[in-house]
Amino acid sequence: MSDEKNYFVPATDIVEMEDGVHIFMDLPGVGTGDLSIDLEEDELVIRGESRYLPVEGGRTLHSEFRGMNFQRTFTLSDMVERDRISASLKDGVLNLFLPKAEAMKPRRILVTDS
């Protein structure tokens, strides 16, 4: 019998700011070594695994958390400058920064007297 793992879709917030878009993903129990982020043409694919280590020296009376695999895929528009995408993981929260391409950033148009 194969070892089947549960798969889940992490809770995610997407916030647009003036300089780009931030994707915040809740990833408890995930370390940087358990996480991969790949850009595959226009798709940003986040994959990983959360790990759960049972408490040593104790007897589990009830357990709802277990290690799981996850994956999320986002389709990127031309608005994103792909070469400058960055990611950080802190306190179980992944922060992906998708910078806006220069042509998409807001700019002021000056009006002149003619």
Biopython code that builds the backbone (N, CA, C, O; Angstrom):
import numpy as np
from Bio.PDB.StructureBuilder import StructureBuilder

atoms = [
    (1, "MET", "N", (0.851, -1.177, 0.000)),
    (1, "MET", "CA", (0.000, 0.000, 0.000)),
    (1, "MET", "C", (0.897, 1.240, 0.000)),
    (1, "MET", "O", (1.858, 1.304, 0.767)),
    (2, "SER", "N", (0.599, 2.208, -0.837)),
    (2, "SER", "CA", (1.421, 3.423, -0.913)),
    (2, "SER", "C", (1.089, 4.372, 0.233)),
    (2, "SER", "O", (-0.010, 4.360, 0.787)),
    (3, "ASP", "N", (2.084, 5.195, 0.566)),
    (3, "ASP", "CA", (1.917, 6.186, 1.631)),
    (3, "ASP", "C", (1.253, 7.431, 1.038)),
    (3, "ASP", "O", (1.927, 8.265, 0.433)),
    (4, "GLU", "N", (-0.055, 7.558, 1.209)),
    (4, "GLU", "CA", (-0.773, 8.706, 0.656)),
    (4, "GLU", "C", (-0.666, 9.888, 1.603)),
    (4, "GLU", "O", (-0.858, 9.753, 2.812)),
    (5, "LYS", "N", (-0.357, 11.046, 1.041)),
    (5, "LYS", "CA", (-0.280, 12.265, 1.844)),
    (5, "LYS", "C", (-1.473, 13.147, 1.511)),
    (5, "LYS", "O", (-2.024, 13.090, 0.412)),
    (6, "ASN", "N", (-1.853, 13.953, 2.472)),
    (6, "ASN", "CA", (-2.921, 14.908, 2.243)),
    (6, "ASN", "C", (-2.361, 16.126, 1.524)),
    (6, "ASN", "O", (-1.225, 16.526, 1.778)),
    (7, "TYR", "N", (-3.136, 16.713, 0.639)),
    (7, "TYR", "CA", (-2.743, 17.919, -0.072)),
    (7, "TYR", "C", (-3.648, 19.049, 0.386)),
    (7, "TYR", "O", (-4.835, 18.844, 0.641)),
    (8, "PHE", "N", (-3.081, 20.238, 0.488)),
    (8, "PHE", "CA", (-3.903, 21.364, 0.888)),
    (8, "PHE", "C", (-3.546, 22.598, 0.081)),
    (8, "PHE", "O", (-2.475, 22.681, -0.521)),
    (9, "VAL", "N", (-4.453, 23.544, 0.079)),
    (9, "VAL", "CA", (-4.271, 24.824, -0.590)),
    (9, "VAL", "C", (-4.099, 25.862, 0.508)),
    (9, "VAL", "O", (-5.051, 26.151, 1.234)),
    (10, "PRO", "N", (-2.895, 26.434, 0.644)),
    (10, "PRO", "CA", (-2.656, 27.383, 1.733)),
    (10, "PRO", "C", (-3.503, 28.644, 1.600)),
    (10, "PRO", "O", (-3.775, 29.111, 0.494)),
    (11, "ALA", "N", (-3.914, 29.185, 2.742)),
    (11, "ALA", "CA", (-4.633, 30.464, 2.760)),
    (11, "ALA", "C", (-3.704, 31.532, 2.190)),
    (11, "ALA", "O", (-2.524, 31.588, 2.536)),
    (12, "THR", "N", (-4.244, 32.380, 1.313)),
    (12, "THR", "CA", (-3.428, 33.349, 0.578)),
    (12, "THR", "C", (-4.135, 34.691, 0.498)),
    (12, "THR", "O", (-5.337, 34.765, 0.239)),
    (13, "ASP", "N", (-3.365, 35.754, 0.726)),
    (13, "ASP", "CA", (-3.846, 37.121, 0.496)),
    (13, "ASP", "C", (-3.009, 37.728, -0.612)),
    (13, "ASP", "O", (-1.796, 37.520, -0.656)),
    (14, "ILE", "N", (-3.638, 38.474, -1.507)),
    (14, "ILE", "CA", (-2.935, 39.156, -2.591)),
    (14, "ILE", "C", (-3.233, 40.645, -2.451)),
    (14, "ILE", "O", (-4.389, 41.068, -2.449)),
    (15, "VAL", "N", (-2.151, 41.437, -2.332)),
    (15, "VAL", "CA", (-2.287, 42.869, -2.078)),
    (15, "VAL", "C", (-1.533, 43.636, -3.154)),
    (15, "VAL", "O", (-0.340, 43.410, -3.356)),
    (16, "GLU", "N", (-2.223, 44.548, -3.849)),
    (16, "GLU", "CA", (-1.571, 45.395, -4.844)),
    (16, "GLU", "C", (-1.127, 46.688, -4.197)),
    (16, "GLU", "O", (-1.900, 47.343, -3.499)),
    (17, "MET", "N", (0.116, 47.051, -4.430)),
    (17, "MET", "CA", (0.664, 48.313, -3.956)),
    (17, "MET", "C", (1.178, 49.080, -5.170)),
    (17, "MET", "O", (1.159, 48.569, -6.289)),
    (18, "GLU", "N", (1.629, 50.289, -4.945)),
    (18, "GLU", "CA", (2.057, 51.124, -6.059)),
    (18, "GLU", "C", (3.200, 50.496, -6.856)),
    (18, "GLU", "O", (3.238, 50.611, -8.082)),
    (19, "ASP", "N", (4.135, 49.832, -6.163)),
    (19, "ASP", "CA", (5.308, 49.288, -6.853)),
    (19, "ASP", "C", (5.157, 47.841, -7.299)),
    (19, "ASP", "O", (6.011, 47.329, -8.023)),
    (20, "GLY", "N", (4.085, 47.170, -6.879)),
    (20, "GLY", "CA", (3.897, 45.788, -7.281)),
    (20, "GLY", "C", (2.846, 45.077, -6.459)),
    (20, "GLY", "O", (2.066, 45.699, -5.738)),
    (21, "VAL", "N", (2.840, 43.771, -6.578)),
    (21, "VAL", "CA", (1.847, 42.934, -5.914)),
    (21, "VAL", "C", (2.572, 42.031, -4.908)),
    (21, "VAL", "O", (3.614, 41.450, -5.212)),
    (22, "HIS", "N", (1.998, 41.927, -3.709)),
    (22, "HIS", "CA", (2.517, 41.014, -2.692)),
    (22, "HIS", "C", (1.529, 39.865, -2.549)),
    (22, "HIS", "O", (0.319, 40.070, -2.451)),
    (23, "ILE", "N", (2.074, 38.649, -2.541)),
    (23, "ILE", "CA", (1.273, 37.460, -2.265)),
    (23, "ILE", "C", (1.742, 36.941, -0.912)),
    (23, "ILE", "O", (2.903, 36.566, -0.752)),
    (24, "PHE", "N", (0.834, 36.920, 0.060)),
    (24, "PHE", "CA", (1.133, 36.415, 1.394)),
    (24, "PHE", "C", (0.464, 35.048, 1.530)),
    (24, "PHE", "O", (-0.744, 34.920, 1.335)),
    (25, "MET", "N", (1.253, 34.031, 1.863)),
    (25, "MET", "CA", (0.730, 32.677, 1.944)),
    (25, "MET", "C", (1.060, 32.082, 3.308)),
    (25, "MET", "O", (2.211, 32.113, 3.745)),
    (26, "ASP", "N", (0.057, 31.548, 3.969)),
    (26, "ASP", "CA", (0.200, 30.957, 5.297)),
    (26, "ASP", "C", (0.769, 29.543, 5.162)),
    (26, "ASP", "O", (0.110, 28.649, 4.631)),
    (27, "LEU", "N", (2.015, 29.346, 5.655)),
    (27, "LEU", "CA", (2.691, 28.065, 5.505)),
    (27, "LEU", "C", (3.282, 27.571, 6.837)),
    (27, "LEU", "O", (4.502, 27.473, 6.966)),
    (28, "PRO", "N", (2.437, 27.263, 7.817)),
    (28, "PRO", "CA", (2.977, 26.782, 9.094)),
    (28, "PRO", "C", (3.720, 25.465, 8.916)),
    (28, "PRO", "O", (3.285, 24.588, 8.169)),
    (29, "GLY", "N", (4.840, 25.340, 9.607)),
    (29, "GLY", "CA", (5.612, 24.109, 9.560)),
    (29, "GLY", "C", (6.446, 23.926, 8.311)),
    (29, "GLY", "O", (7.006, 22.850, 8.103)),
    (30, "VAL", "N", (6.546, 24.956, 7.463)),
    (30, "VAL", "CA", (7.310, 24.865, 6.227)),
    (30, "VAL", "C", (8.611, 25.637, 6.394)),
    (30, "VAL", "O", (8.600, 26.791, 6.822)),
    (31, "GLY", "N", (9.726, 25.007, 6.058)),
    (31, "GLY", "CA", (11.022, 25.672, 6.054)),
    (31, "GLY", "C", (11.433, 25.976, 4.623)),
    (31, "GLY", "O", (10.824, 25.476, 3.677)),
    (32, "THR", "N", (12.461, 26.791, 4.463)),
    (32, "THR", "CA", (12.898, 27.160, 3.114)),
    (32, "THR", "C", (13.340, 25.936, 2.310)),
    (32, "THR", "O", (13.205, 25.920, 1.087)),
    (33, "GLY", "N", (13.863, 24.922, 2.982)),
    (33, "GLY", "CA", (14.274, 23.709, 2.278)),
    (33, "GLY", "C", (13.117, 22.839, 1.835)),
    (33, "GLY", "O", (13.307, 21.915, 1.045)),
    (34, "ASP", "N", (11.920, 23.118, 2.329)),
    (34, "ASP", "CA", (10.721, 22.347, 1.982)),
    (34, "ASP", "C", (9.855, 23.063, 0.961)),
    (34, "ASP", "O", (8.712, 22.668, 0.726)),
    (35, "LEU", "N", (10.393, 24.115, 0.351)),
    (35, "LEU", "CA", (9.599, 25.009, -0.485)),
    (35, "LEU", "C", (10.294, 25.222, -1.825)),
    (35, "LEU", "O", (11.508, 25.417, -1.868)),
    (36, "SER", "N", (9.537, 25.185, -2.913)),
    (36, "SER", "CA", (10.085, 25.541, -4.223)),
    (36, "SER", "C", (9.120, 26.490, -4.921)),
    (36, "SER", "O", (7.901, 26.334, -4.850)),
    (37, "ILE", "N", (9.694, 27.468, -5.591)),
    (37, "ILE", "CA", (8.912, 28.452, -6.350)),
    (37, "ILE", "C", (9.506, 28.477, -7.745)),
    (37, "ILE", "O", (10.687, 28.780, -7.914)),
    (38, "ASP", "N", (8.701, 28.161, -8.738)),
    (38, "ASP", "CA", (9.177, 28.079, -10.114)),
    (38, "ASP", "C", (8.339, 28.959, -11.020)),
    (38, "ASP", "O", (7.118, 29.037, -10.881)),
    (39, "LEU", "N", (9.008, 29.618, -11.947)),
    (39, "LEU", "CA", (8.334, 30.405, -12.979)),
    (39, "LEU", "C", (8.370, 29.569, -14.242)),
    (39, "LEU", "O", (9.438, 29.330, -14.805)),
    (40, "GLU", "N", (7.215, 29.127, -14.684)),
    (40, "GLU", "CA", (7.084, 28.275, -15.860)),
    (40, "GLU", "C", (6.232, 29.021, -16.880)),
    (40, "GLU", "O", (5.003, 28.965, -16.850)),
    (41, "GLU", "N", (6.917, 29.721, -17.785)),
    (41, "GLU", "CA", (6.296, 30.620, -18.765)),
    (41, "GLU", "C", (5.506, 31.692, -18.025)),
    (41, "GLU", "O", (6.115, 32.532, -17.362)),
    (42, "ASP", "N", (4.197, 31.701, -18.107)),
    (42, "ASP", "CA", (3.394, 32.731, -17.431)),
    (42, "ASP", "C", (2.820, 32.248, -16.106)),
    (42, "ASP", "O", (1.964, 32.915, -15.526)),
    (43, "GLU", "N", (3.274, 31.107, -15.622)),
    (43, "GLU", "CA", (2.733, 30.535, -14.396)),
    (43, "GLU", "C", (3.784, 30.536, -13.285)),
    (43, "GLU", "O", (4.912, 30.081, -13.479)),
    (44, "LEU", "N", (3.399, 31.047, -12.137)),
    (44, "LEU", "CA", (4.229, 31.005, -10.945)),
    (44, "LEU", "C", (3.695, 29.853, -10.098)),
    (44, "LEU", "O", (2.544, 29.884, -9.663)),
    (45, "VAL", "N", (4.526, 28.836, -9.862)),
    (45, "VAL", "CA", (4.085, 27.623, -9.172)),
    (45, "VAL", "C", (4.826, 27.522, -7.845)),
    (45, "VAL", "O", (6.057, 27.502, -7.808)),
    (46, "ILE", "N", (4.061, 27.460, -6.753)),
    (46, "ILE", "CA", (4.612, 27.327, -5.412)),
    (46, "ILE", "C", (4.265, 25.923, -4.926)),
    (46, "ILE", "O", (3.095, 25.545, -4.869)),
    (47, "ARG", "N", (5.303, 25.153, -4.575)),
    (47, "ARG", "CA", (5.102, 23.782, -4.101)),
    (47, "ARG", "C", (5.883, 23.588, -2.802)),
    (47, "ARG", "O", (6.890, 24.254, -2.561)),
    (48, "GLY", "N", (5.410, 22.680, -1.988)),
    (48, "GLY", "CA", (6.166, 22.401, -0.785)),
    (48, "GLY", "C", (5.522, 21.353, 0.080)),
    (48, "GLY", "O", (4.548, 20.694, -0.284)),
    (49, "GLU", "N", (6.126, 21.233, 1.256)),
    (49, "GLU", "CA", (5.658, 20.232, 2.207)),
    (49, "GLU", "C", (5.816, 20.780, 3.617)),
    (49, "GLU", "O", (6.873, 21.292, 3.984)),
    (50, "SER", "N", (4.754, 20.665, 4.396)),
    (50, "SER", "CA", (4.870, 20.982, 5.815)),
    (50, "SER", "C", (5.186, 19.685, 6.527)),
    (50, "SER", "O", (4.692, 18.619, 6.159)),
    (51, "ARG", "N", (6.013, 19.789, 7.548)),
    (51, "ARG", "CA", (6.428, 18.590, 8.275)),
    (51, "ARG", "C", (5.892, 18.646, 9.700)),
    (51, "ARG", "O", (5.821, 19.705, 10.324)),
    (52, "TYR", "N", (5.526, 17.499, 10.176)),
    (52, "TYR", "CA", (5.061, 17.388, 11.556)),
    (52, "TYR", "C", (5.859, 16.286, 12.225)),
    (52, "TYR", "O", (5.860, 15.142, 11.771)),
    (53, "LEU", "N", (6.528, 16.631, 13.289)),
    (53, "LEU", "CA", (7.283, 15.646, 14.063)),
    (53, "LEU", "C", (6.553, 15.402, 15.374)),
    (53, "LEU", "O", (6.341, 16.337, 16.146)),
    (54, "PRO", "N", (6.167, 14.160, 15.635)),
    (54, "PRO", "CA", (5.467, 13.876, 16.888)),
    (54, "PRO", "C", (6.331, 14.227, 18.093)),
    (54, "PRO", "O", (7.559, 14.184, 18.020)),
    (55, "VAL", "N", (5.695, 14.569, 19.181)),
    (55, "VAL", "CA", (6.394, 14.905, 20.408)),
    (55, "VAL", "C", (6.990, 13.632, 20.993)),
    (55, "VAL", "O", (6.291, 12.639, 21.194)),
    (56, "GLU", "N", (8.294, 13.675, 21.263)),
    (56, "GLU", "CA", (8.961, 12.505, 21.838)),
    (56, "GLU", "C", (8.671, 12.415, 23.336)),
    (56, "GLU", "O", (8.565, 13.432, 24.021)),
    (57, "GLY", "N", (8.548, 11.212, 23.820)),
    (57, "GLY", "CA", (8.369, 10.997, 25.250)),
    (57, "GLY", "C", (6.936, 11.182, 25.712)),
    (57, "GLY", "O", (6.656, 11.125, 26.909)),
    (58, "GLY", "N", (6.034, 11.402, 24.782)),
    (58, "GLY", "CA", (4.640, 11.598, 25.156)),
    (58, "GLY", "C", (3.743, 10.655, 24.384)),
    (58, "GLY", "O", (4.173, 10.017, 23.423)),
    (59, "ARG", "N", (2.519, 10.573, 24.801)),
    (59, "ARG", "CA", (1.517, 9.751, 24.125)),
    (59, "ARG", "C", (0.462, 10.695, 23.575)),
    (59, "ARG", "O", (-0.195, 11.409, 24.333)),
    (60, "THR", "N", (0.300, 10.701, 22.277)),
    (60, "THR", "CA", (-0.666, 11.584, 21.630)),
    (60, "THR", "C", (-2.082, 11.112, 21.951)),
    (60, "THR", "O", (-2.448, 9.969, 21.675)),
    (61, "LEU", "N", (-2.863, 12.006, 22.536)),
    (61, "LEU", "CA", (-4.252, 11.692, 22.852)),
    (61, "LEU", "C", (-5.194, 12.125, 21.744)),
    (61, "LEU", "O", (-6.236, 11.510, 21.518)),
    (62, "HIS", "N", (-4.811, 13.201, 21.051)),
    (62, "HIS", "CA", (-5.626, 13.706, 19.945)),
    (62, "HIS", "C", (-4.704, 14.464, 19.007)),
    (62, "HIS", "O", (-3.846, 15.218, 19.465)),
    (63, "SER", "N", (-4.863, 14.282, 17.720)),
    (63, "SER", "CA", (-4.001, 14.976, 16.755)),
    (63, "SER", "C", (-4.805, 15.363, 15.523)),
    (63, "SER", "O", (-5.487, 14.524, 14.934)),
    (64, "GLU", "N", (-4.727, 16.630, 15.133)),
    (64, "GLU", "CA", (-5.392, 17.111, 13.922)),
    (64, "GLU", "C", (-4.398, 17.605, 12.887)),
    (64, "GLU", "O", (-4.758, 17.786, 11.724)),
    (65, "PHE", "N", (-3.158, 17.825, 13.287)),
    (65, "PHE", "CA", (-2.153, 18.338, 12.368)),
    (65, "PHE", "C", (-1.259, 17.198, 11.910)),
    (65, "PHE", "O", (-0.855, 16.351, 12.707)),
    (66, "ARG", "N", (-0.961, 17.187, 10.640)),
    (66, "ARG", "CA", (-0.033, 16.196, 10.091)),
    (66, "ARG", "C", (0.698, 16.858, 8.929)),
    (66, "ARG", "O", (0.242, 17.864, 8.387)),
    (67, "GLY", "N", (1.818, 16.292, 8.560)),
    (67, "GLY", "CA", (2.547, 16.810, 7.418)),
    (67, "GLY", "C", (1.707, 16.719, 6.156)),
    (67, "GLY", "O", (0.964, 15.759, 5.955)),
    (68, "MET", "N", (1.836, 17.738, 5.303)),
    (68, "MET", "CA", (1.043, 17.768, 4.076)),
    (68, "MET", "C", (1.835, 18.384, 2.936)),
    (68, "MET", "O", (2.736, 19.193, 3.158)),
    (69, "ASN", "N", (1.501, 18.002, 1.735)),
    (69, "ASN", "CA", (2.030, 18.641, 0.540)),
    (69, "ASN", "C", (1.058, 19.715, 0.089)),
    (69, "ASN", "O", (-0.149, 19.612, 0.307)),
    (70, "PHE", "N", (1.599, 20.745, -0.540)),
    (70, "PHE", "CA", (0.728, 21.800, -1.060)),
    (70, "PHE", "C", (1.252, 22.290, -2.390)),
    (70, "PHE", "O", (2.418, 22.092, -2.734)),
    (71, "GLN", "N", (0.363, 22.937, -3.135)),
    (71, "GLN", "CA", (0.738, 23.574, -4.393)),
    (71, "GLN", "C", (-0.271, 24.668, -4.713)),
    (71, "GLN", "O", (-1.478, 24.487, -4.547)),
    (72, "ARG", "N", (0.239, 25.799, -5.172)),
    (72, "ARG", "CA", (-0.597, 26.900, -5.665)),
    (72, "ARG", "C", (0.019, 27.380, -6.961)),
    (72, "ARG", "O", (1.243, 27.424, -7.090)),
    (73, "THR", "N", (-0.804, 27.737, -7.913)),
    (73, "THR", "CA", (-0.341, 28.247, -9.197)),
    (73, "THR", "C", (-1.045, 29.559, -9.483)),
    (73, "THR", "O", (-2.261, 29.675, -9.331)),
    (74, "PHE", "N", (-0.260, 30.551, -9.899)),
    (74, "PHE", "CA", (-0.788, 31.865, -10.256)),
    (74, "PHE", "C", (-0.351, 32.189, -11.672)),
    (74, "PHE", "O", (0.814, 32.003, -12.025)),
    (75, "THR", "N", (-1.284, 32.676, -12.489)),
    (75, "THR", "CA", (-0.963, 33.110, -13.846)),
    (75, "THR", "C", (-0.581, 34.579, -13.796)),
    (75, "THR", "O", (-1.321, 35.407, -13.266)),
    (76, "LEU", "N", (0.592, 34.897, -14.357)),
    (76, "LEU", "CA", (1.103, 36.263, -14.329)),
    (76, "LEU", "C", (0.741, 37.005, -15.612)),
    (76, "LEU", "O", (0.705, 36.422, -16.696)),
    (77, "SER", "N", (0.478, 38.287, -15.469)),
    (77, "SER", "CA", (0.209, 39.125, -16.627)),
    (77, "SER", "C", (1.503, 39.816, -17.050)),
    (77, "SER", "O", (2.534, 39.663, -16.396)),
    (78, "ASP", "N", (1.448, 40.564, -18.126)),
    (78, "ASP", "CA", (2.609, 41.339, -18.584)),
    (78, "ASP", "C", (2.936, 42.470, -17.627)),
    (78, "ASP", "O", (3.974, 43.118, -17.766)),
    (79, "MET", "N", (2.077, 42.712, -16.672)),
    (79, "MET", "CA", (2.273, 43.768, -15.682)),
    (79, "MET", "C", (3.449, 43.466, -14.743)),
    (79, "MET", "O", (3.988, 44.382, -14.123)),
    (80, "VAL", "N", (3.854, 42.185, -14.629)),
    (80, "VAL", "CA", (4.888, 41.767, -13.673)),
    (80, "VAL", "C", (6.257, 41.719, -14.357)),
    (80, "VAL", "O", (6.408, 41.164, -15.445)),
    (81, "GLU", "N", (7.241, 42.313, -13.694)),
    (81, "GLU", "CA", (8.630, 42.228, -14.160)),
    (81, "GLU", "C", (9.232, 40.952, -13.594)),
    (81, "GLU", "O", (9.684, 40.922, -12.450)),
    (82, "ARG", "N", (9.234, 39.915, -14.391)),
    (82, "ARG", "CA", (9.572, 38.568, -13.940)),
    (82, "ARG", "C", (10.988, 38.433, -13.380)),
    (82, "ARG", "O", (11.206, 37.646, -12.459)),
    (83, "ASP", "N", (11.950, 39.180, -13.913)),
    (83, "ASP", "CA", (13.342, 39.071, -13.468)),
    (83, "ASP", "C", (13.558, 39.596, -12.053)),
    (83, "ASP", "O", (14.602, 39.336, -11.454)),
    (84, "ARG", "N", (12.601, 40.323, -11.515)),
    (84, "ARG", "CA", (12.783, 40.916, -10.183)),
    (84, "ARG", "C", (11.848, 40.331, -9.128)),
    (84, "ARG", "O", (11.719, 40.902, -8.045)),
    (85, "ILE", "N", (11.193, 39.204, -9.417)),
    (85, "ILE", "CA", (10.333, 38.547, -8.432)),
    (85, "ILE", "C", (11.216, 38.078, -7.268)),
    (85, "ILE", "O", (12.291, 37.516, -7.480)),
    (86, "SER", "N", (10.749, 38.315, -6.045)),
    (86, "SER", "CA", (11.514, 37.879, -4.873)),
    (86, "SER", "C", (10.572, 37.220, -3.864)),
    (86, "SER", "O", (9.355, 37.398, -3.905)),
    (87, "ALA", "N", (11.182, 36.454, -2.959)),
    (87, "ALA", "CA", (10.386, 35.742, -1.955)),
    (87, "ALA", "C", (11.138, 35.691, -0.638)),
    (87, "ALA", "O", (12.364, 35.581, -0.609)),
    (88, "SER", "N", (10.373, 35.775, 0.468)),
    (88, "SER", "CA", (10.950, 35.591, 1.799)),
    (88, "SER", "C", (9.948, 34.798, 2.632)),
    (88, "SER", "O", (8.737, 34.868, 2.421)),
    (89, "LEU", "N", (10.489, 34.044, 3.583)),
    (89, "LEU", "CA", (9.662, 33.219, 4.468)),
    (89, "LEU", "C", (10.027, 33.568, 5.894)),
    (89, "LEU", "O", (11.179, 33.423, 6.305)),
    (90, "LYS", "N", (9.031, 34.033, 6.657)),
    (90, "LYS", "CA", (9.278, 34.409, 8.051)),
    (90, "LYS", "C", (8.061, 34.051, 8.887)),
    (90, "LYS", "O", (6.929, 34.376, 8.528)),
    (91, "ASP", "N", (8.306, 33.380, 10.003)),
    (91, "ASP", "CA", (7.253, 33.016, 10.952)),
    (91, "ASP", "C", (6.090, 32.284, 10.288)),
    (91, "ASP", "O", (4.930, 32.505, 10.637)),
    (92, "GLY", "N", (6.406, 31.411, 9.329)),
    (92, "GLY", "CA", (5.369, 30.617, 8.677)),
    (92, "GLY", "C", (4.557, 31.349, 7.630)),
    (92, "GLY", "O", (3.521, 30.848, 7.193)),
    (93, "VAL", "N", (5.012, 32.539, 7.214)),
    (93, "VAL", "CA", (4.307, 33.300, 6.182)),
    (93, "VAL", "C", (5.266, 33.562, 5.027)),
    (93, "VAL", "O", (6.334, 34.145, 5.216)),
    (94, "LEU", "N", (4.878, 33.130, 3.833)),
    (94, "LEU", "CA", (5.640, 33.400, 2.623)),
    (94, "LEU", "C", (5.199, 34.745, 2.071)),
    (94, "LEU", "O", (4.002, 35.009, 1.954)),
    (95, "ASN", "N", (6.165, 35.598, 1.730)),
    (95, "ASN", "CA", (5.874, 36.889, 1.096)),
    (95, "ASN", "C", (6.543, 36.876, -0.267)),
    (95, "ASN", "O", (7.766, 36.964, -0.375)),
    (96, "LEU", "N", (5.727, 36.765, -1.306)),
    (96, "LEU", "CA", (6.216, 36.848, -2.676)),
    (96, "LEU", "C", (5.977, 38.263, -3.173)),
    (96, "LEU", "O", (4.868, 38.786, -3.061)),
    (97, "PHE", "N", (7.022, 38.890, -3.725)),
    (97, "PHE", "CA", (6.872, 40.240, -4.267)),
    (97, "PHE", "C", (6.978, 40.170, -5.778)),
    (97, "PHE", "O", (7.985, 39.712, -6.320)),
    (98, "LEU", "N", (5.936, 40.625, -6.453)),
    (98, "LEU", "CA", (5.873, 40.664, -7.908)),
    (98, "LEU", "C", (5.920, 42.130, -8.335)),
    (98, "LEU", "O", (4.888, 42.801, -8.345)),
    (99, "PRO", "N", (7.108, 42.638, -8.689)),
    (99, "PRO", "CA", (7.211, 44.059, -9.027)),
    (99, "PRO", "C", (6.516, 44.380, -10.344)),
    (99, "PRO", "O", (6.525, 43.587, -11.286)),
    (100, "LYS", "N", (5.920, 45.552, -10.381)),
    (100, "LYS", "CA", (5.283, 45.997, -11.613)),
    (100, "LYS", "C", (6.346, 46.377, -12.630)),
    (100, "LYS", "O", (7.381, 46.946, -12.281)),
    (101, "ALA", "N", (6.084, 46.059, -13.881)),
    (101, "ALA", "CA", (6.963, 46.480, -14.965)),
    (101, "ALA", "C", (6.923, 48.006, -15.023)),
    (101, "ALA", "O", (5.892, 48.617, -14.744)),
    (102, "GLU", "N", (8.042, 48.610, -15.384)),
    (102, "GLU", "CA", (8.135, 50.079, -15.421)),
    (102, "GLU", "C", (6.993, 50.707, -16.214)),
    (102, "GLU", "O", (6.443, 51.730, -15.806)),
    (103, "ALA", "N", (6.639, 50.108, -17.329)),
    (103, "ALA", "CA", (5.570, 50.665, -18.169)),
    (103, "ALA", "C", (4.219, 50.655, -17.464)),
    (103, "ALA", "O", (3.314, 51.393, -17.852)),
    (104, "MET", "N", (4.073, 49.816, -16.420)),
    (104, "MET", "CA", (2.794, 49.701, -15.729)),
    (104, "MET", "C", (2.713, 50.540, -14.463)),
    (104, "MET", "O", (1.634, 50.681, -13.888)),
    (105, "LYS", "N", (3.835, 51.101, -14.018)),
    (105, "LYS", "CA", (3.814, 51.900, -12.796)),
    (105, "LYS", "C", (3.090, 53.215, -13.039)),
    (105, "LYS", "O", (3.178, 53.788, -14.125)),
    (106, "PRO", "N", (2.381, 53.686, -12.035)),
    (106, "PRO", "CA", (1.692, 54.960, -12.196)),
    (106, "PRO", "C", (2.704, 56.081, -12.436)),
    (106, "PRO", "O", (3.800, 56.079, -11.875)),
    (107, "ARG", "N", (2.329, 57.003, -13.253)),
    (107, "ARG", "CA", (3.188, 58.161, -13.485)),
    (107, "ARG", "C", (2.317, 59.376, -13.726)),
    (107, "ARG", "O", (1.165, 59.256, -14.145)),
    (108, "ARG", "N", (2.868, 60.533, -13.461)),
    (108, "ARG", "CA", (2.145, 61.788, -13.647)),
    (108, "ARG", "C", (2.480, 62.340, -15.029)),
    (108, "ARG", "O", (3.635, 62.344, -15.454)),
    (109, "ILE", "N", (1.461, 62.794, -15.704)),
    (109, "ILE", "CA", (1.629, 63.419, -17.025)),
    (109, "ILE", "C", (1.619, 64.929, -16.807)),
    (109, "ILE", "O", (0.649, 65.483, -16.291)),
    (110, "LEU", "N", (2.688, 65.576, -17.198)),
    (110, "LEU", "CA", (2.780, 67.022, -17.050)),
    (110, "LEU", "C", (1.998, 67.705, -18.164)),
    (110, "LEU", "O", (2.031, 67.288, -19.321)),
    (111, "VAL", "N", (1.306, 68.750, -17.788)),
    (111, "VAL", "CA", (0.548, 69.553, -18.754)),
    (111, "VAL", "C", (1.324, 70.841, -18.980)),
    (111, "VAL", "O", (1.696, 71.520, -18.023)),
    (112, "THR", "N", (1.566, 71.175, -20.224)),
    (112, "THR", "CA", (2.316, 72.404, -20.527)),
    (112, "THR", "C", (1.419, 73.391, -21.260)),
    (112, "THR", "O", (0.400, 73.027, -21.847)),
    (113, "ASP", "N", (1.831, 74.644, -21.204)),
    (113, "ASP", "CA", (1.144, 75.675, -21.978)),
    (113, "ASP", "C", (1.570, 75.513, -23.434)),
    (113, "ASP", "O", (2.750, 75.322, -23.725)),
    (114, "SER", "N", (0.614, 75.589, -24.334)),
    (114, "SER", "CA", (1.002, 75.496, -25.736)),
    (114, "SER", "C", (0.794, 76.785, -26.472)),
    (114, "SER", "O", (1.075, 76.865, -27.667)),
]
sb = StructureBuilder()
sb.init_structure("model")
sb.init_model(0)
sb.init_chain("A")
sb.init_seg("    ")
for serial, (resi, resn, name, xyz) in enumerate(atoms, 1):
    if name == "N":
        sb.init_residue(resn, " ", resi, " ")
    sb.init_atom(name, np.array(xyz, "f"), 0.0, 1.0, " ", f" {name:<3s}", serial, name[0])
structure = sb.get_structure()
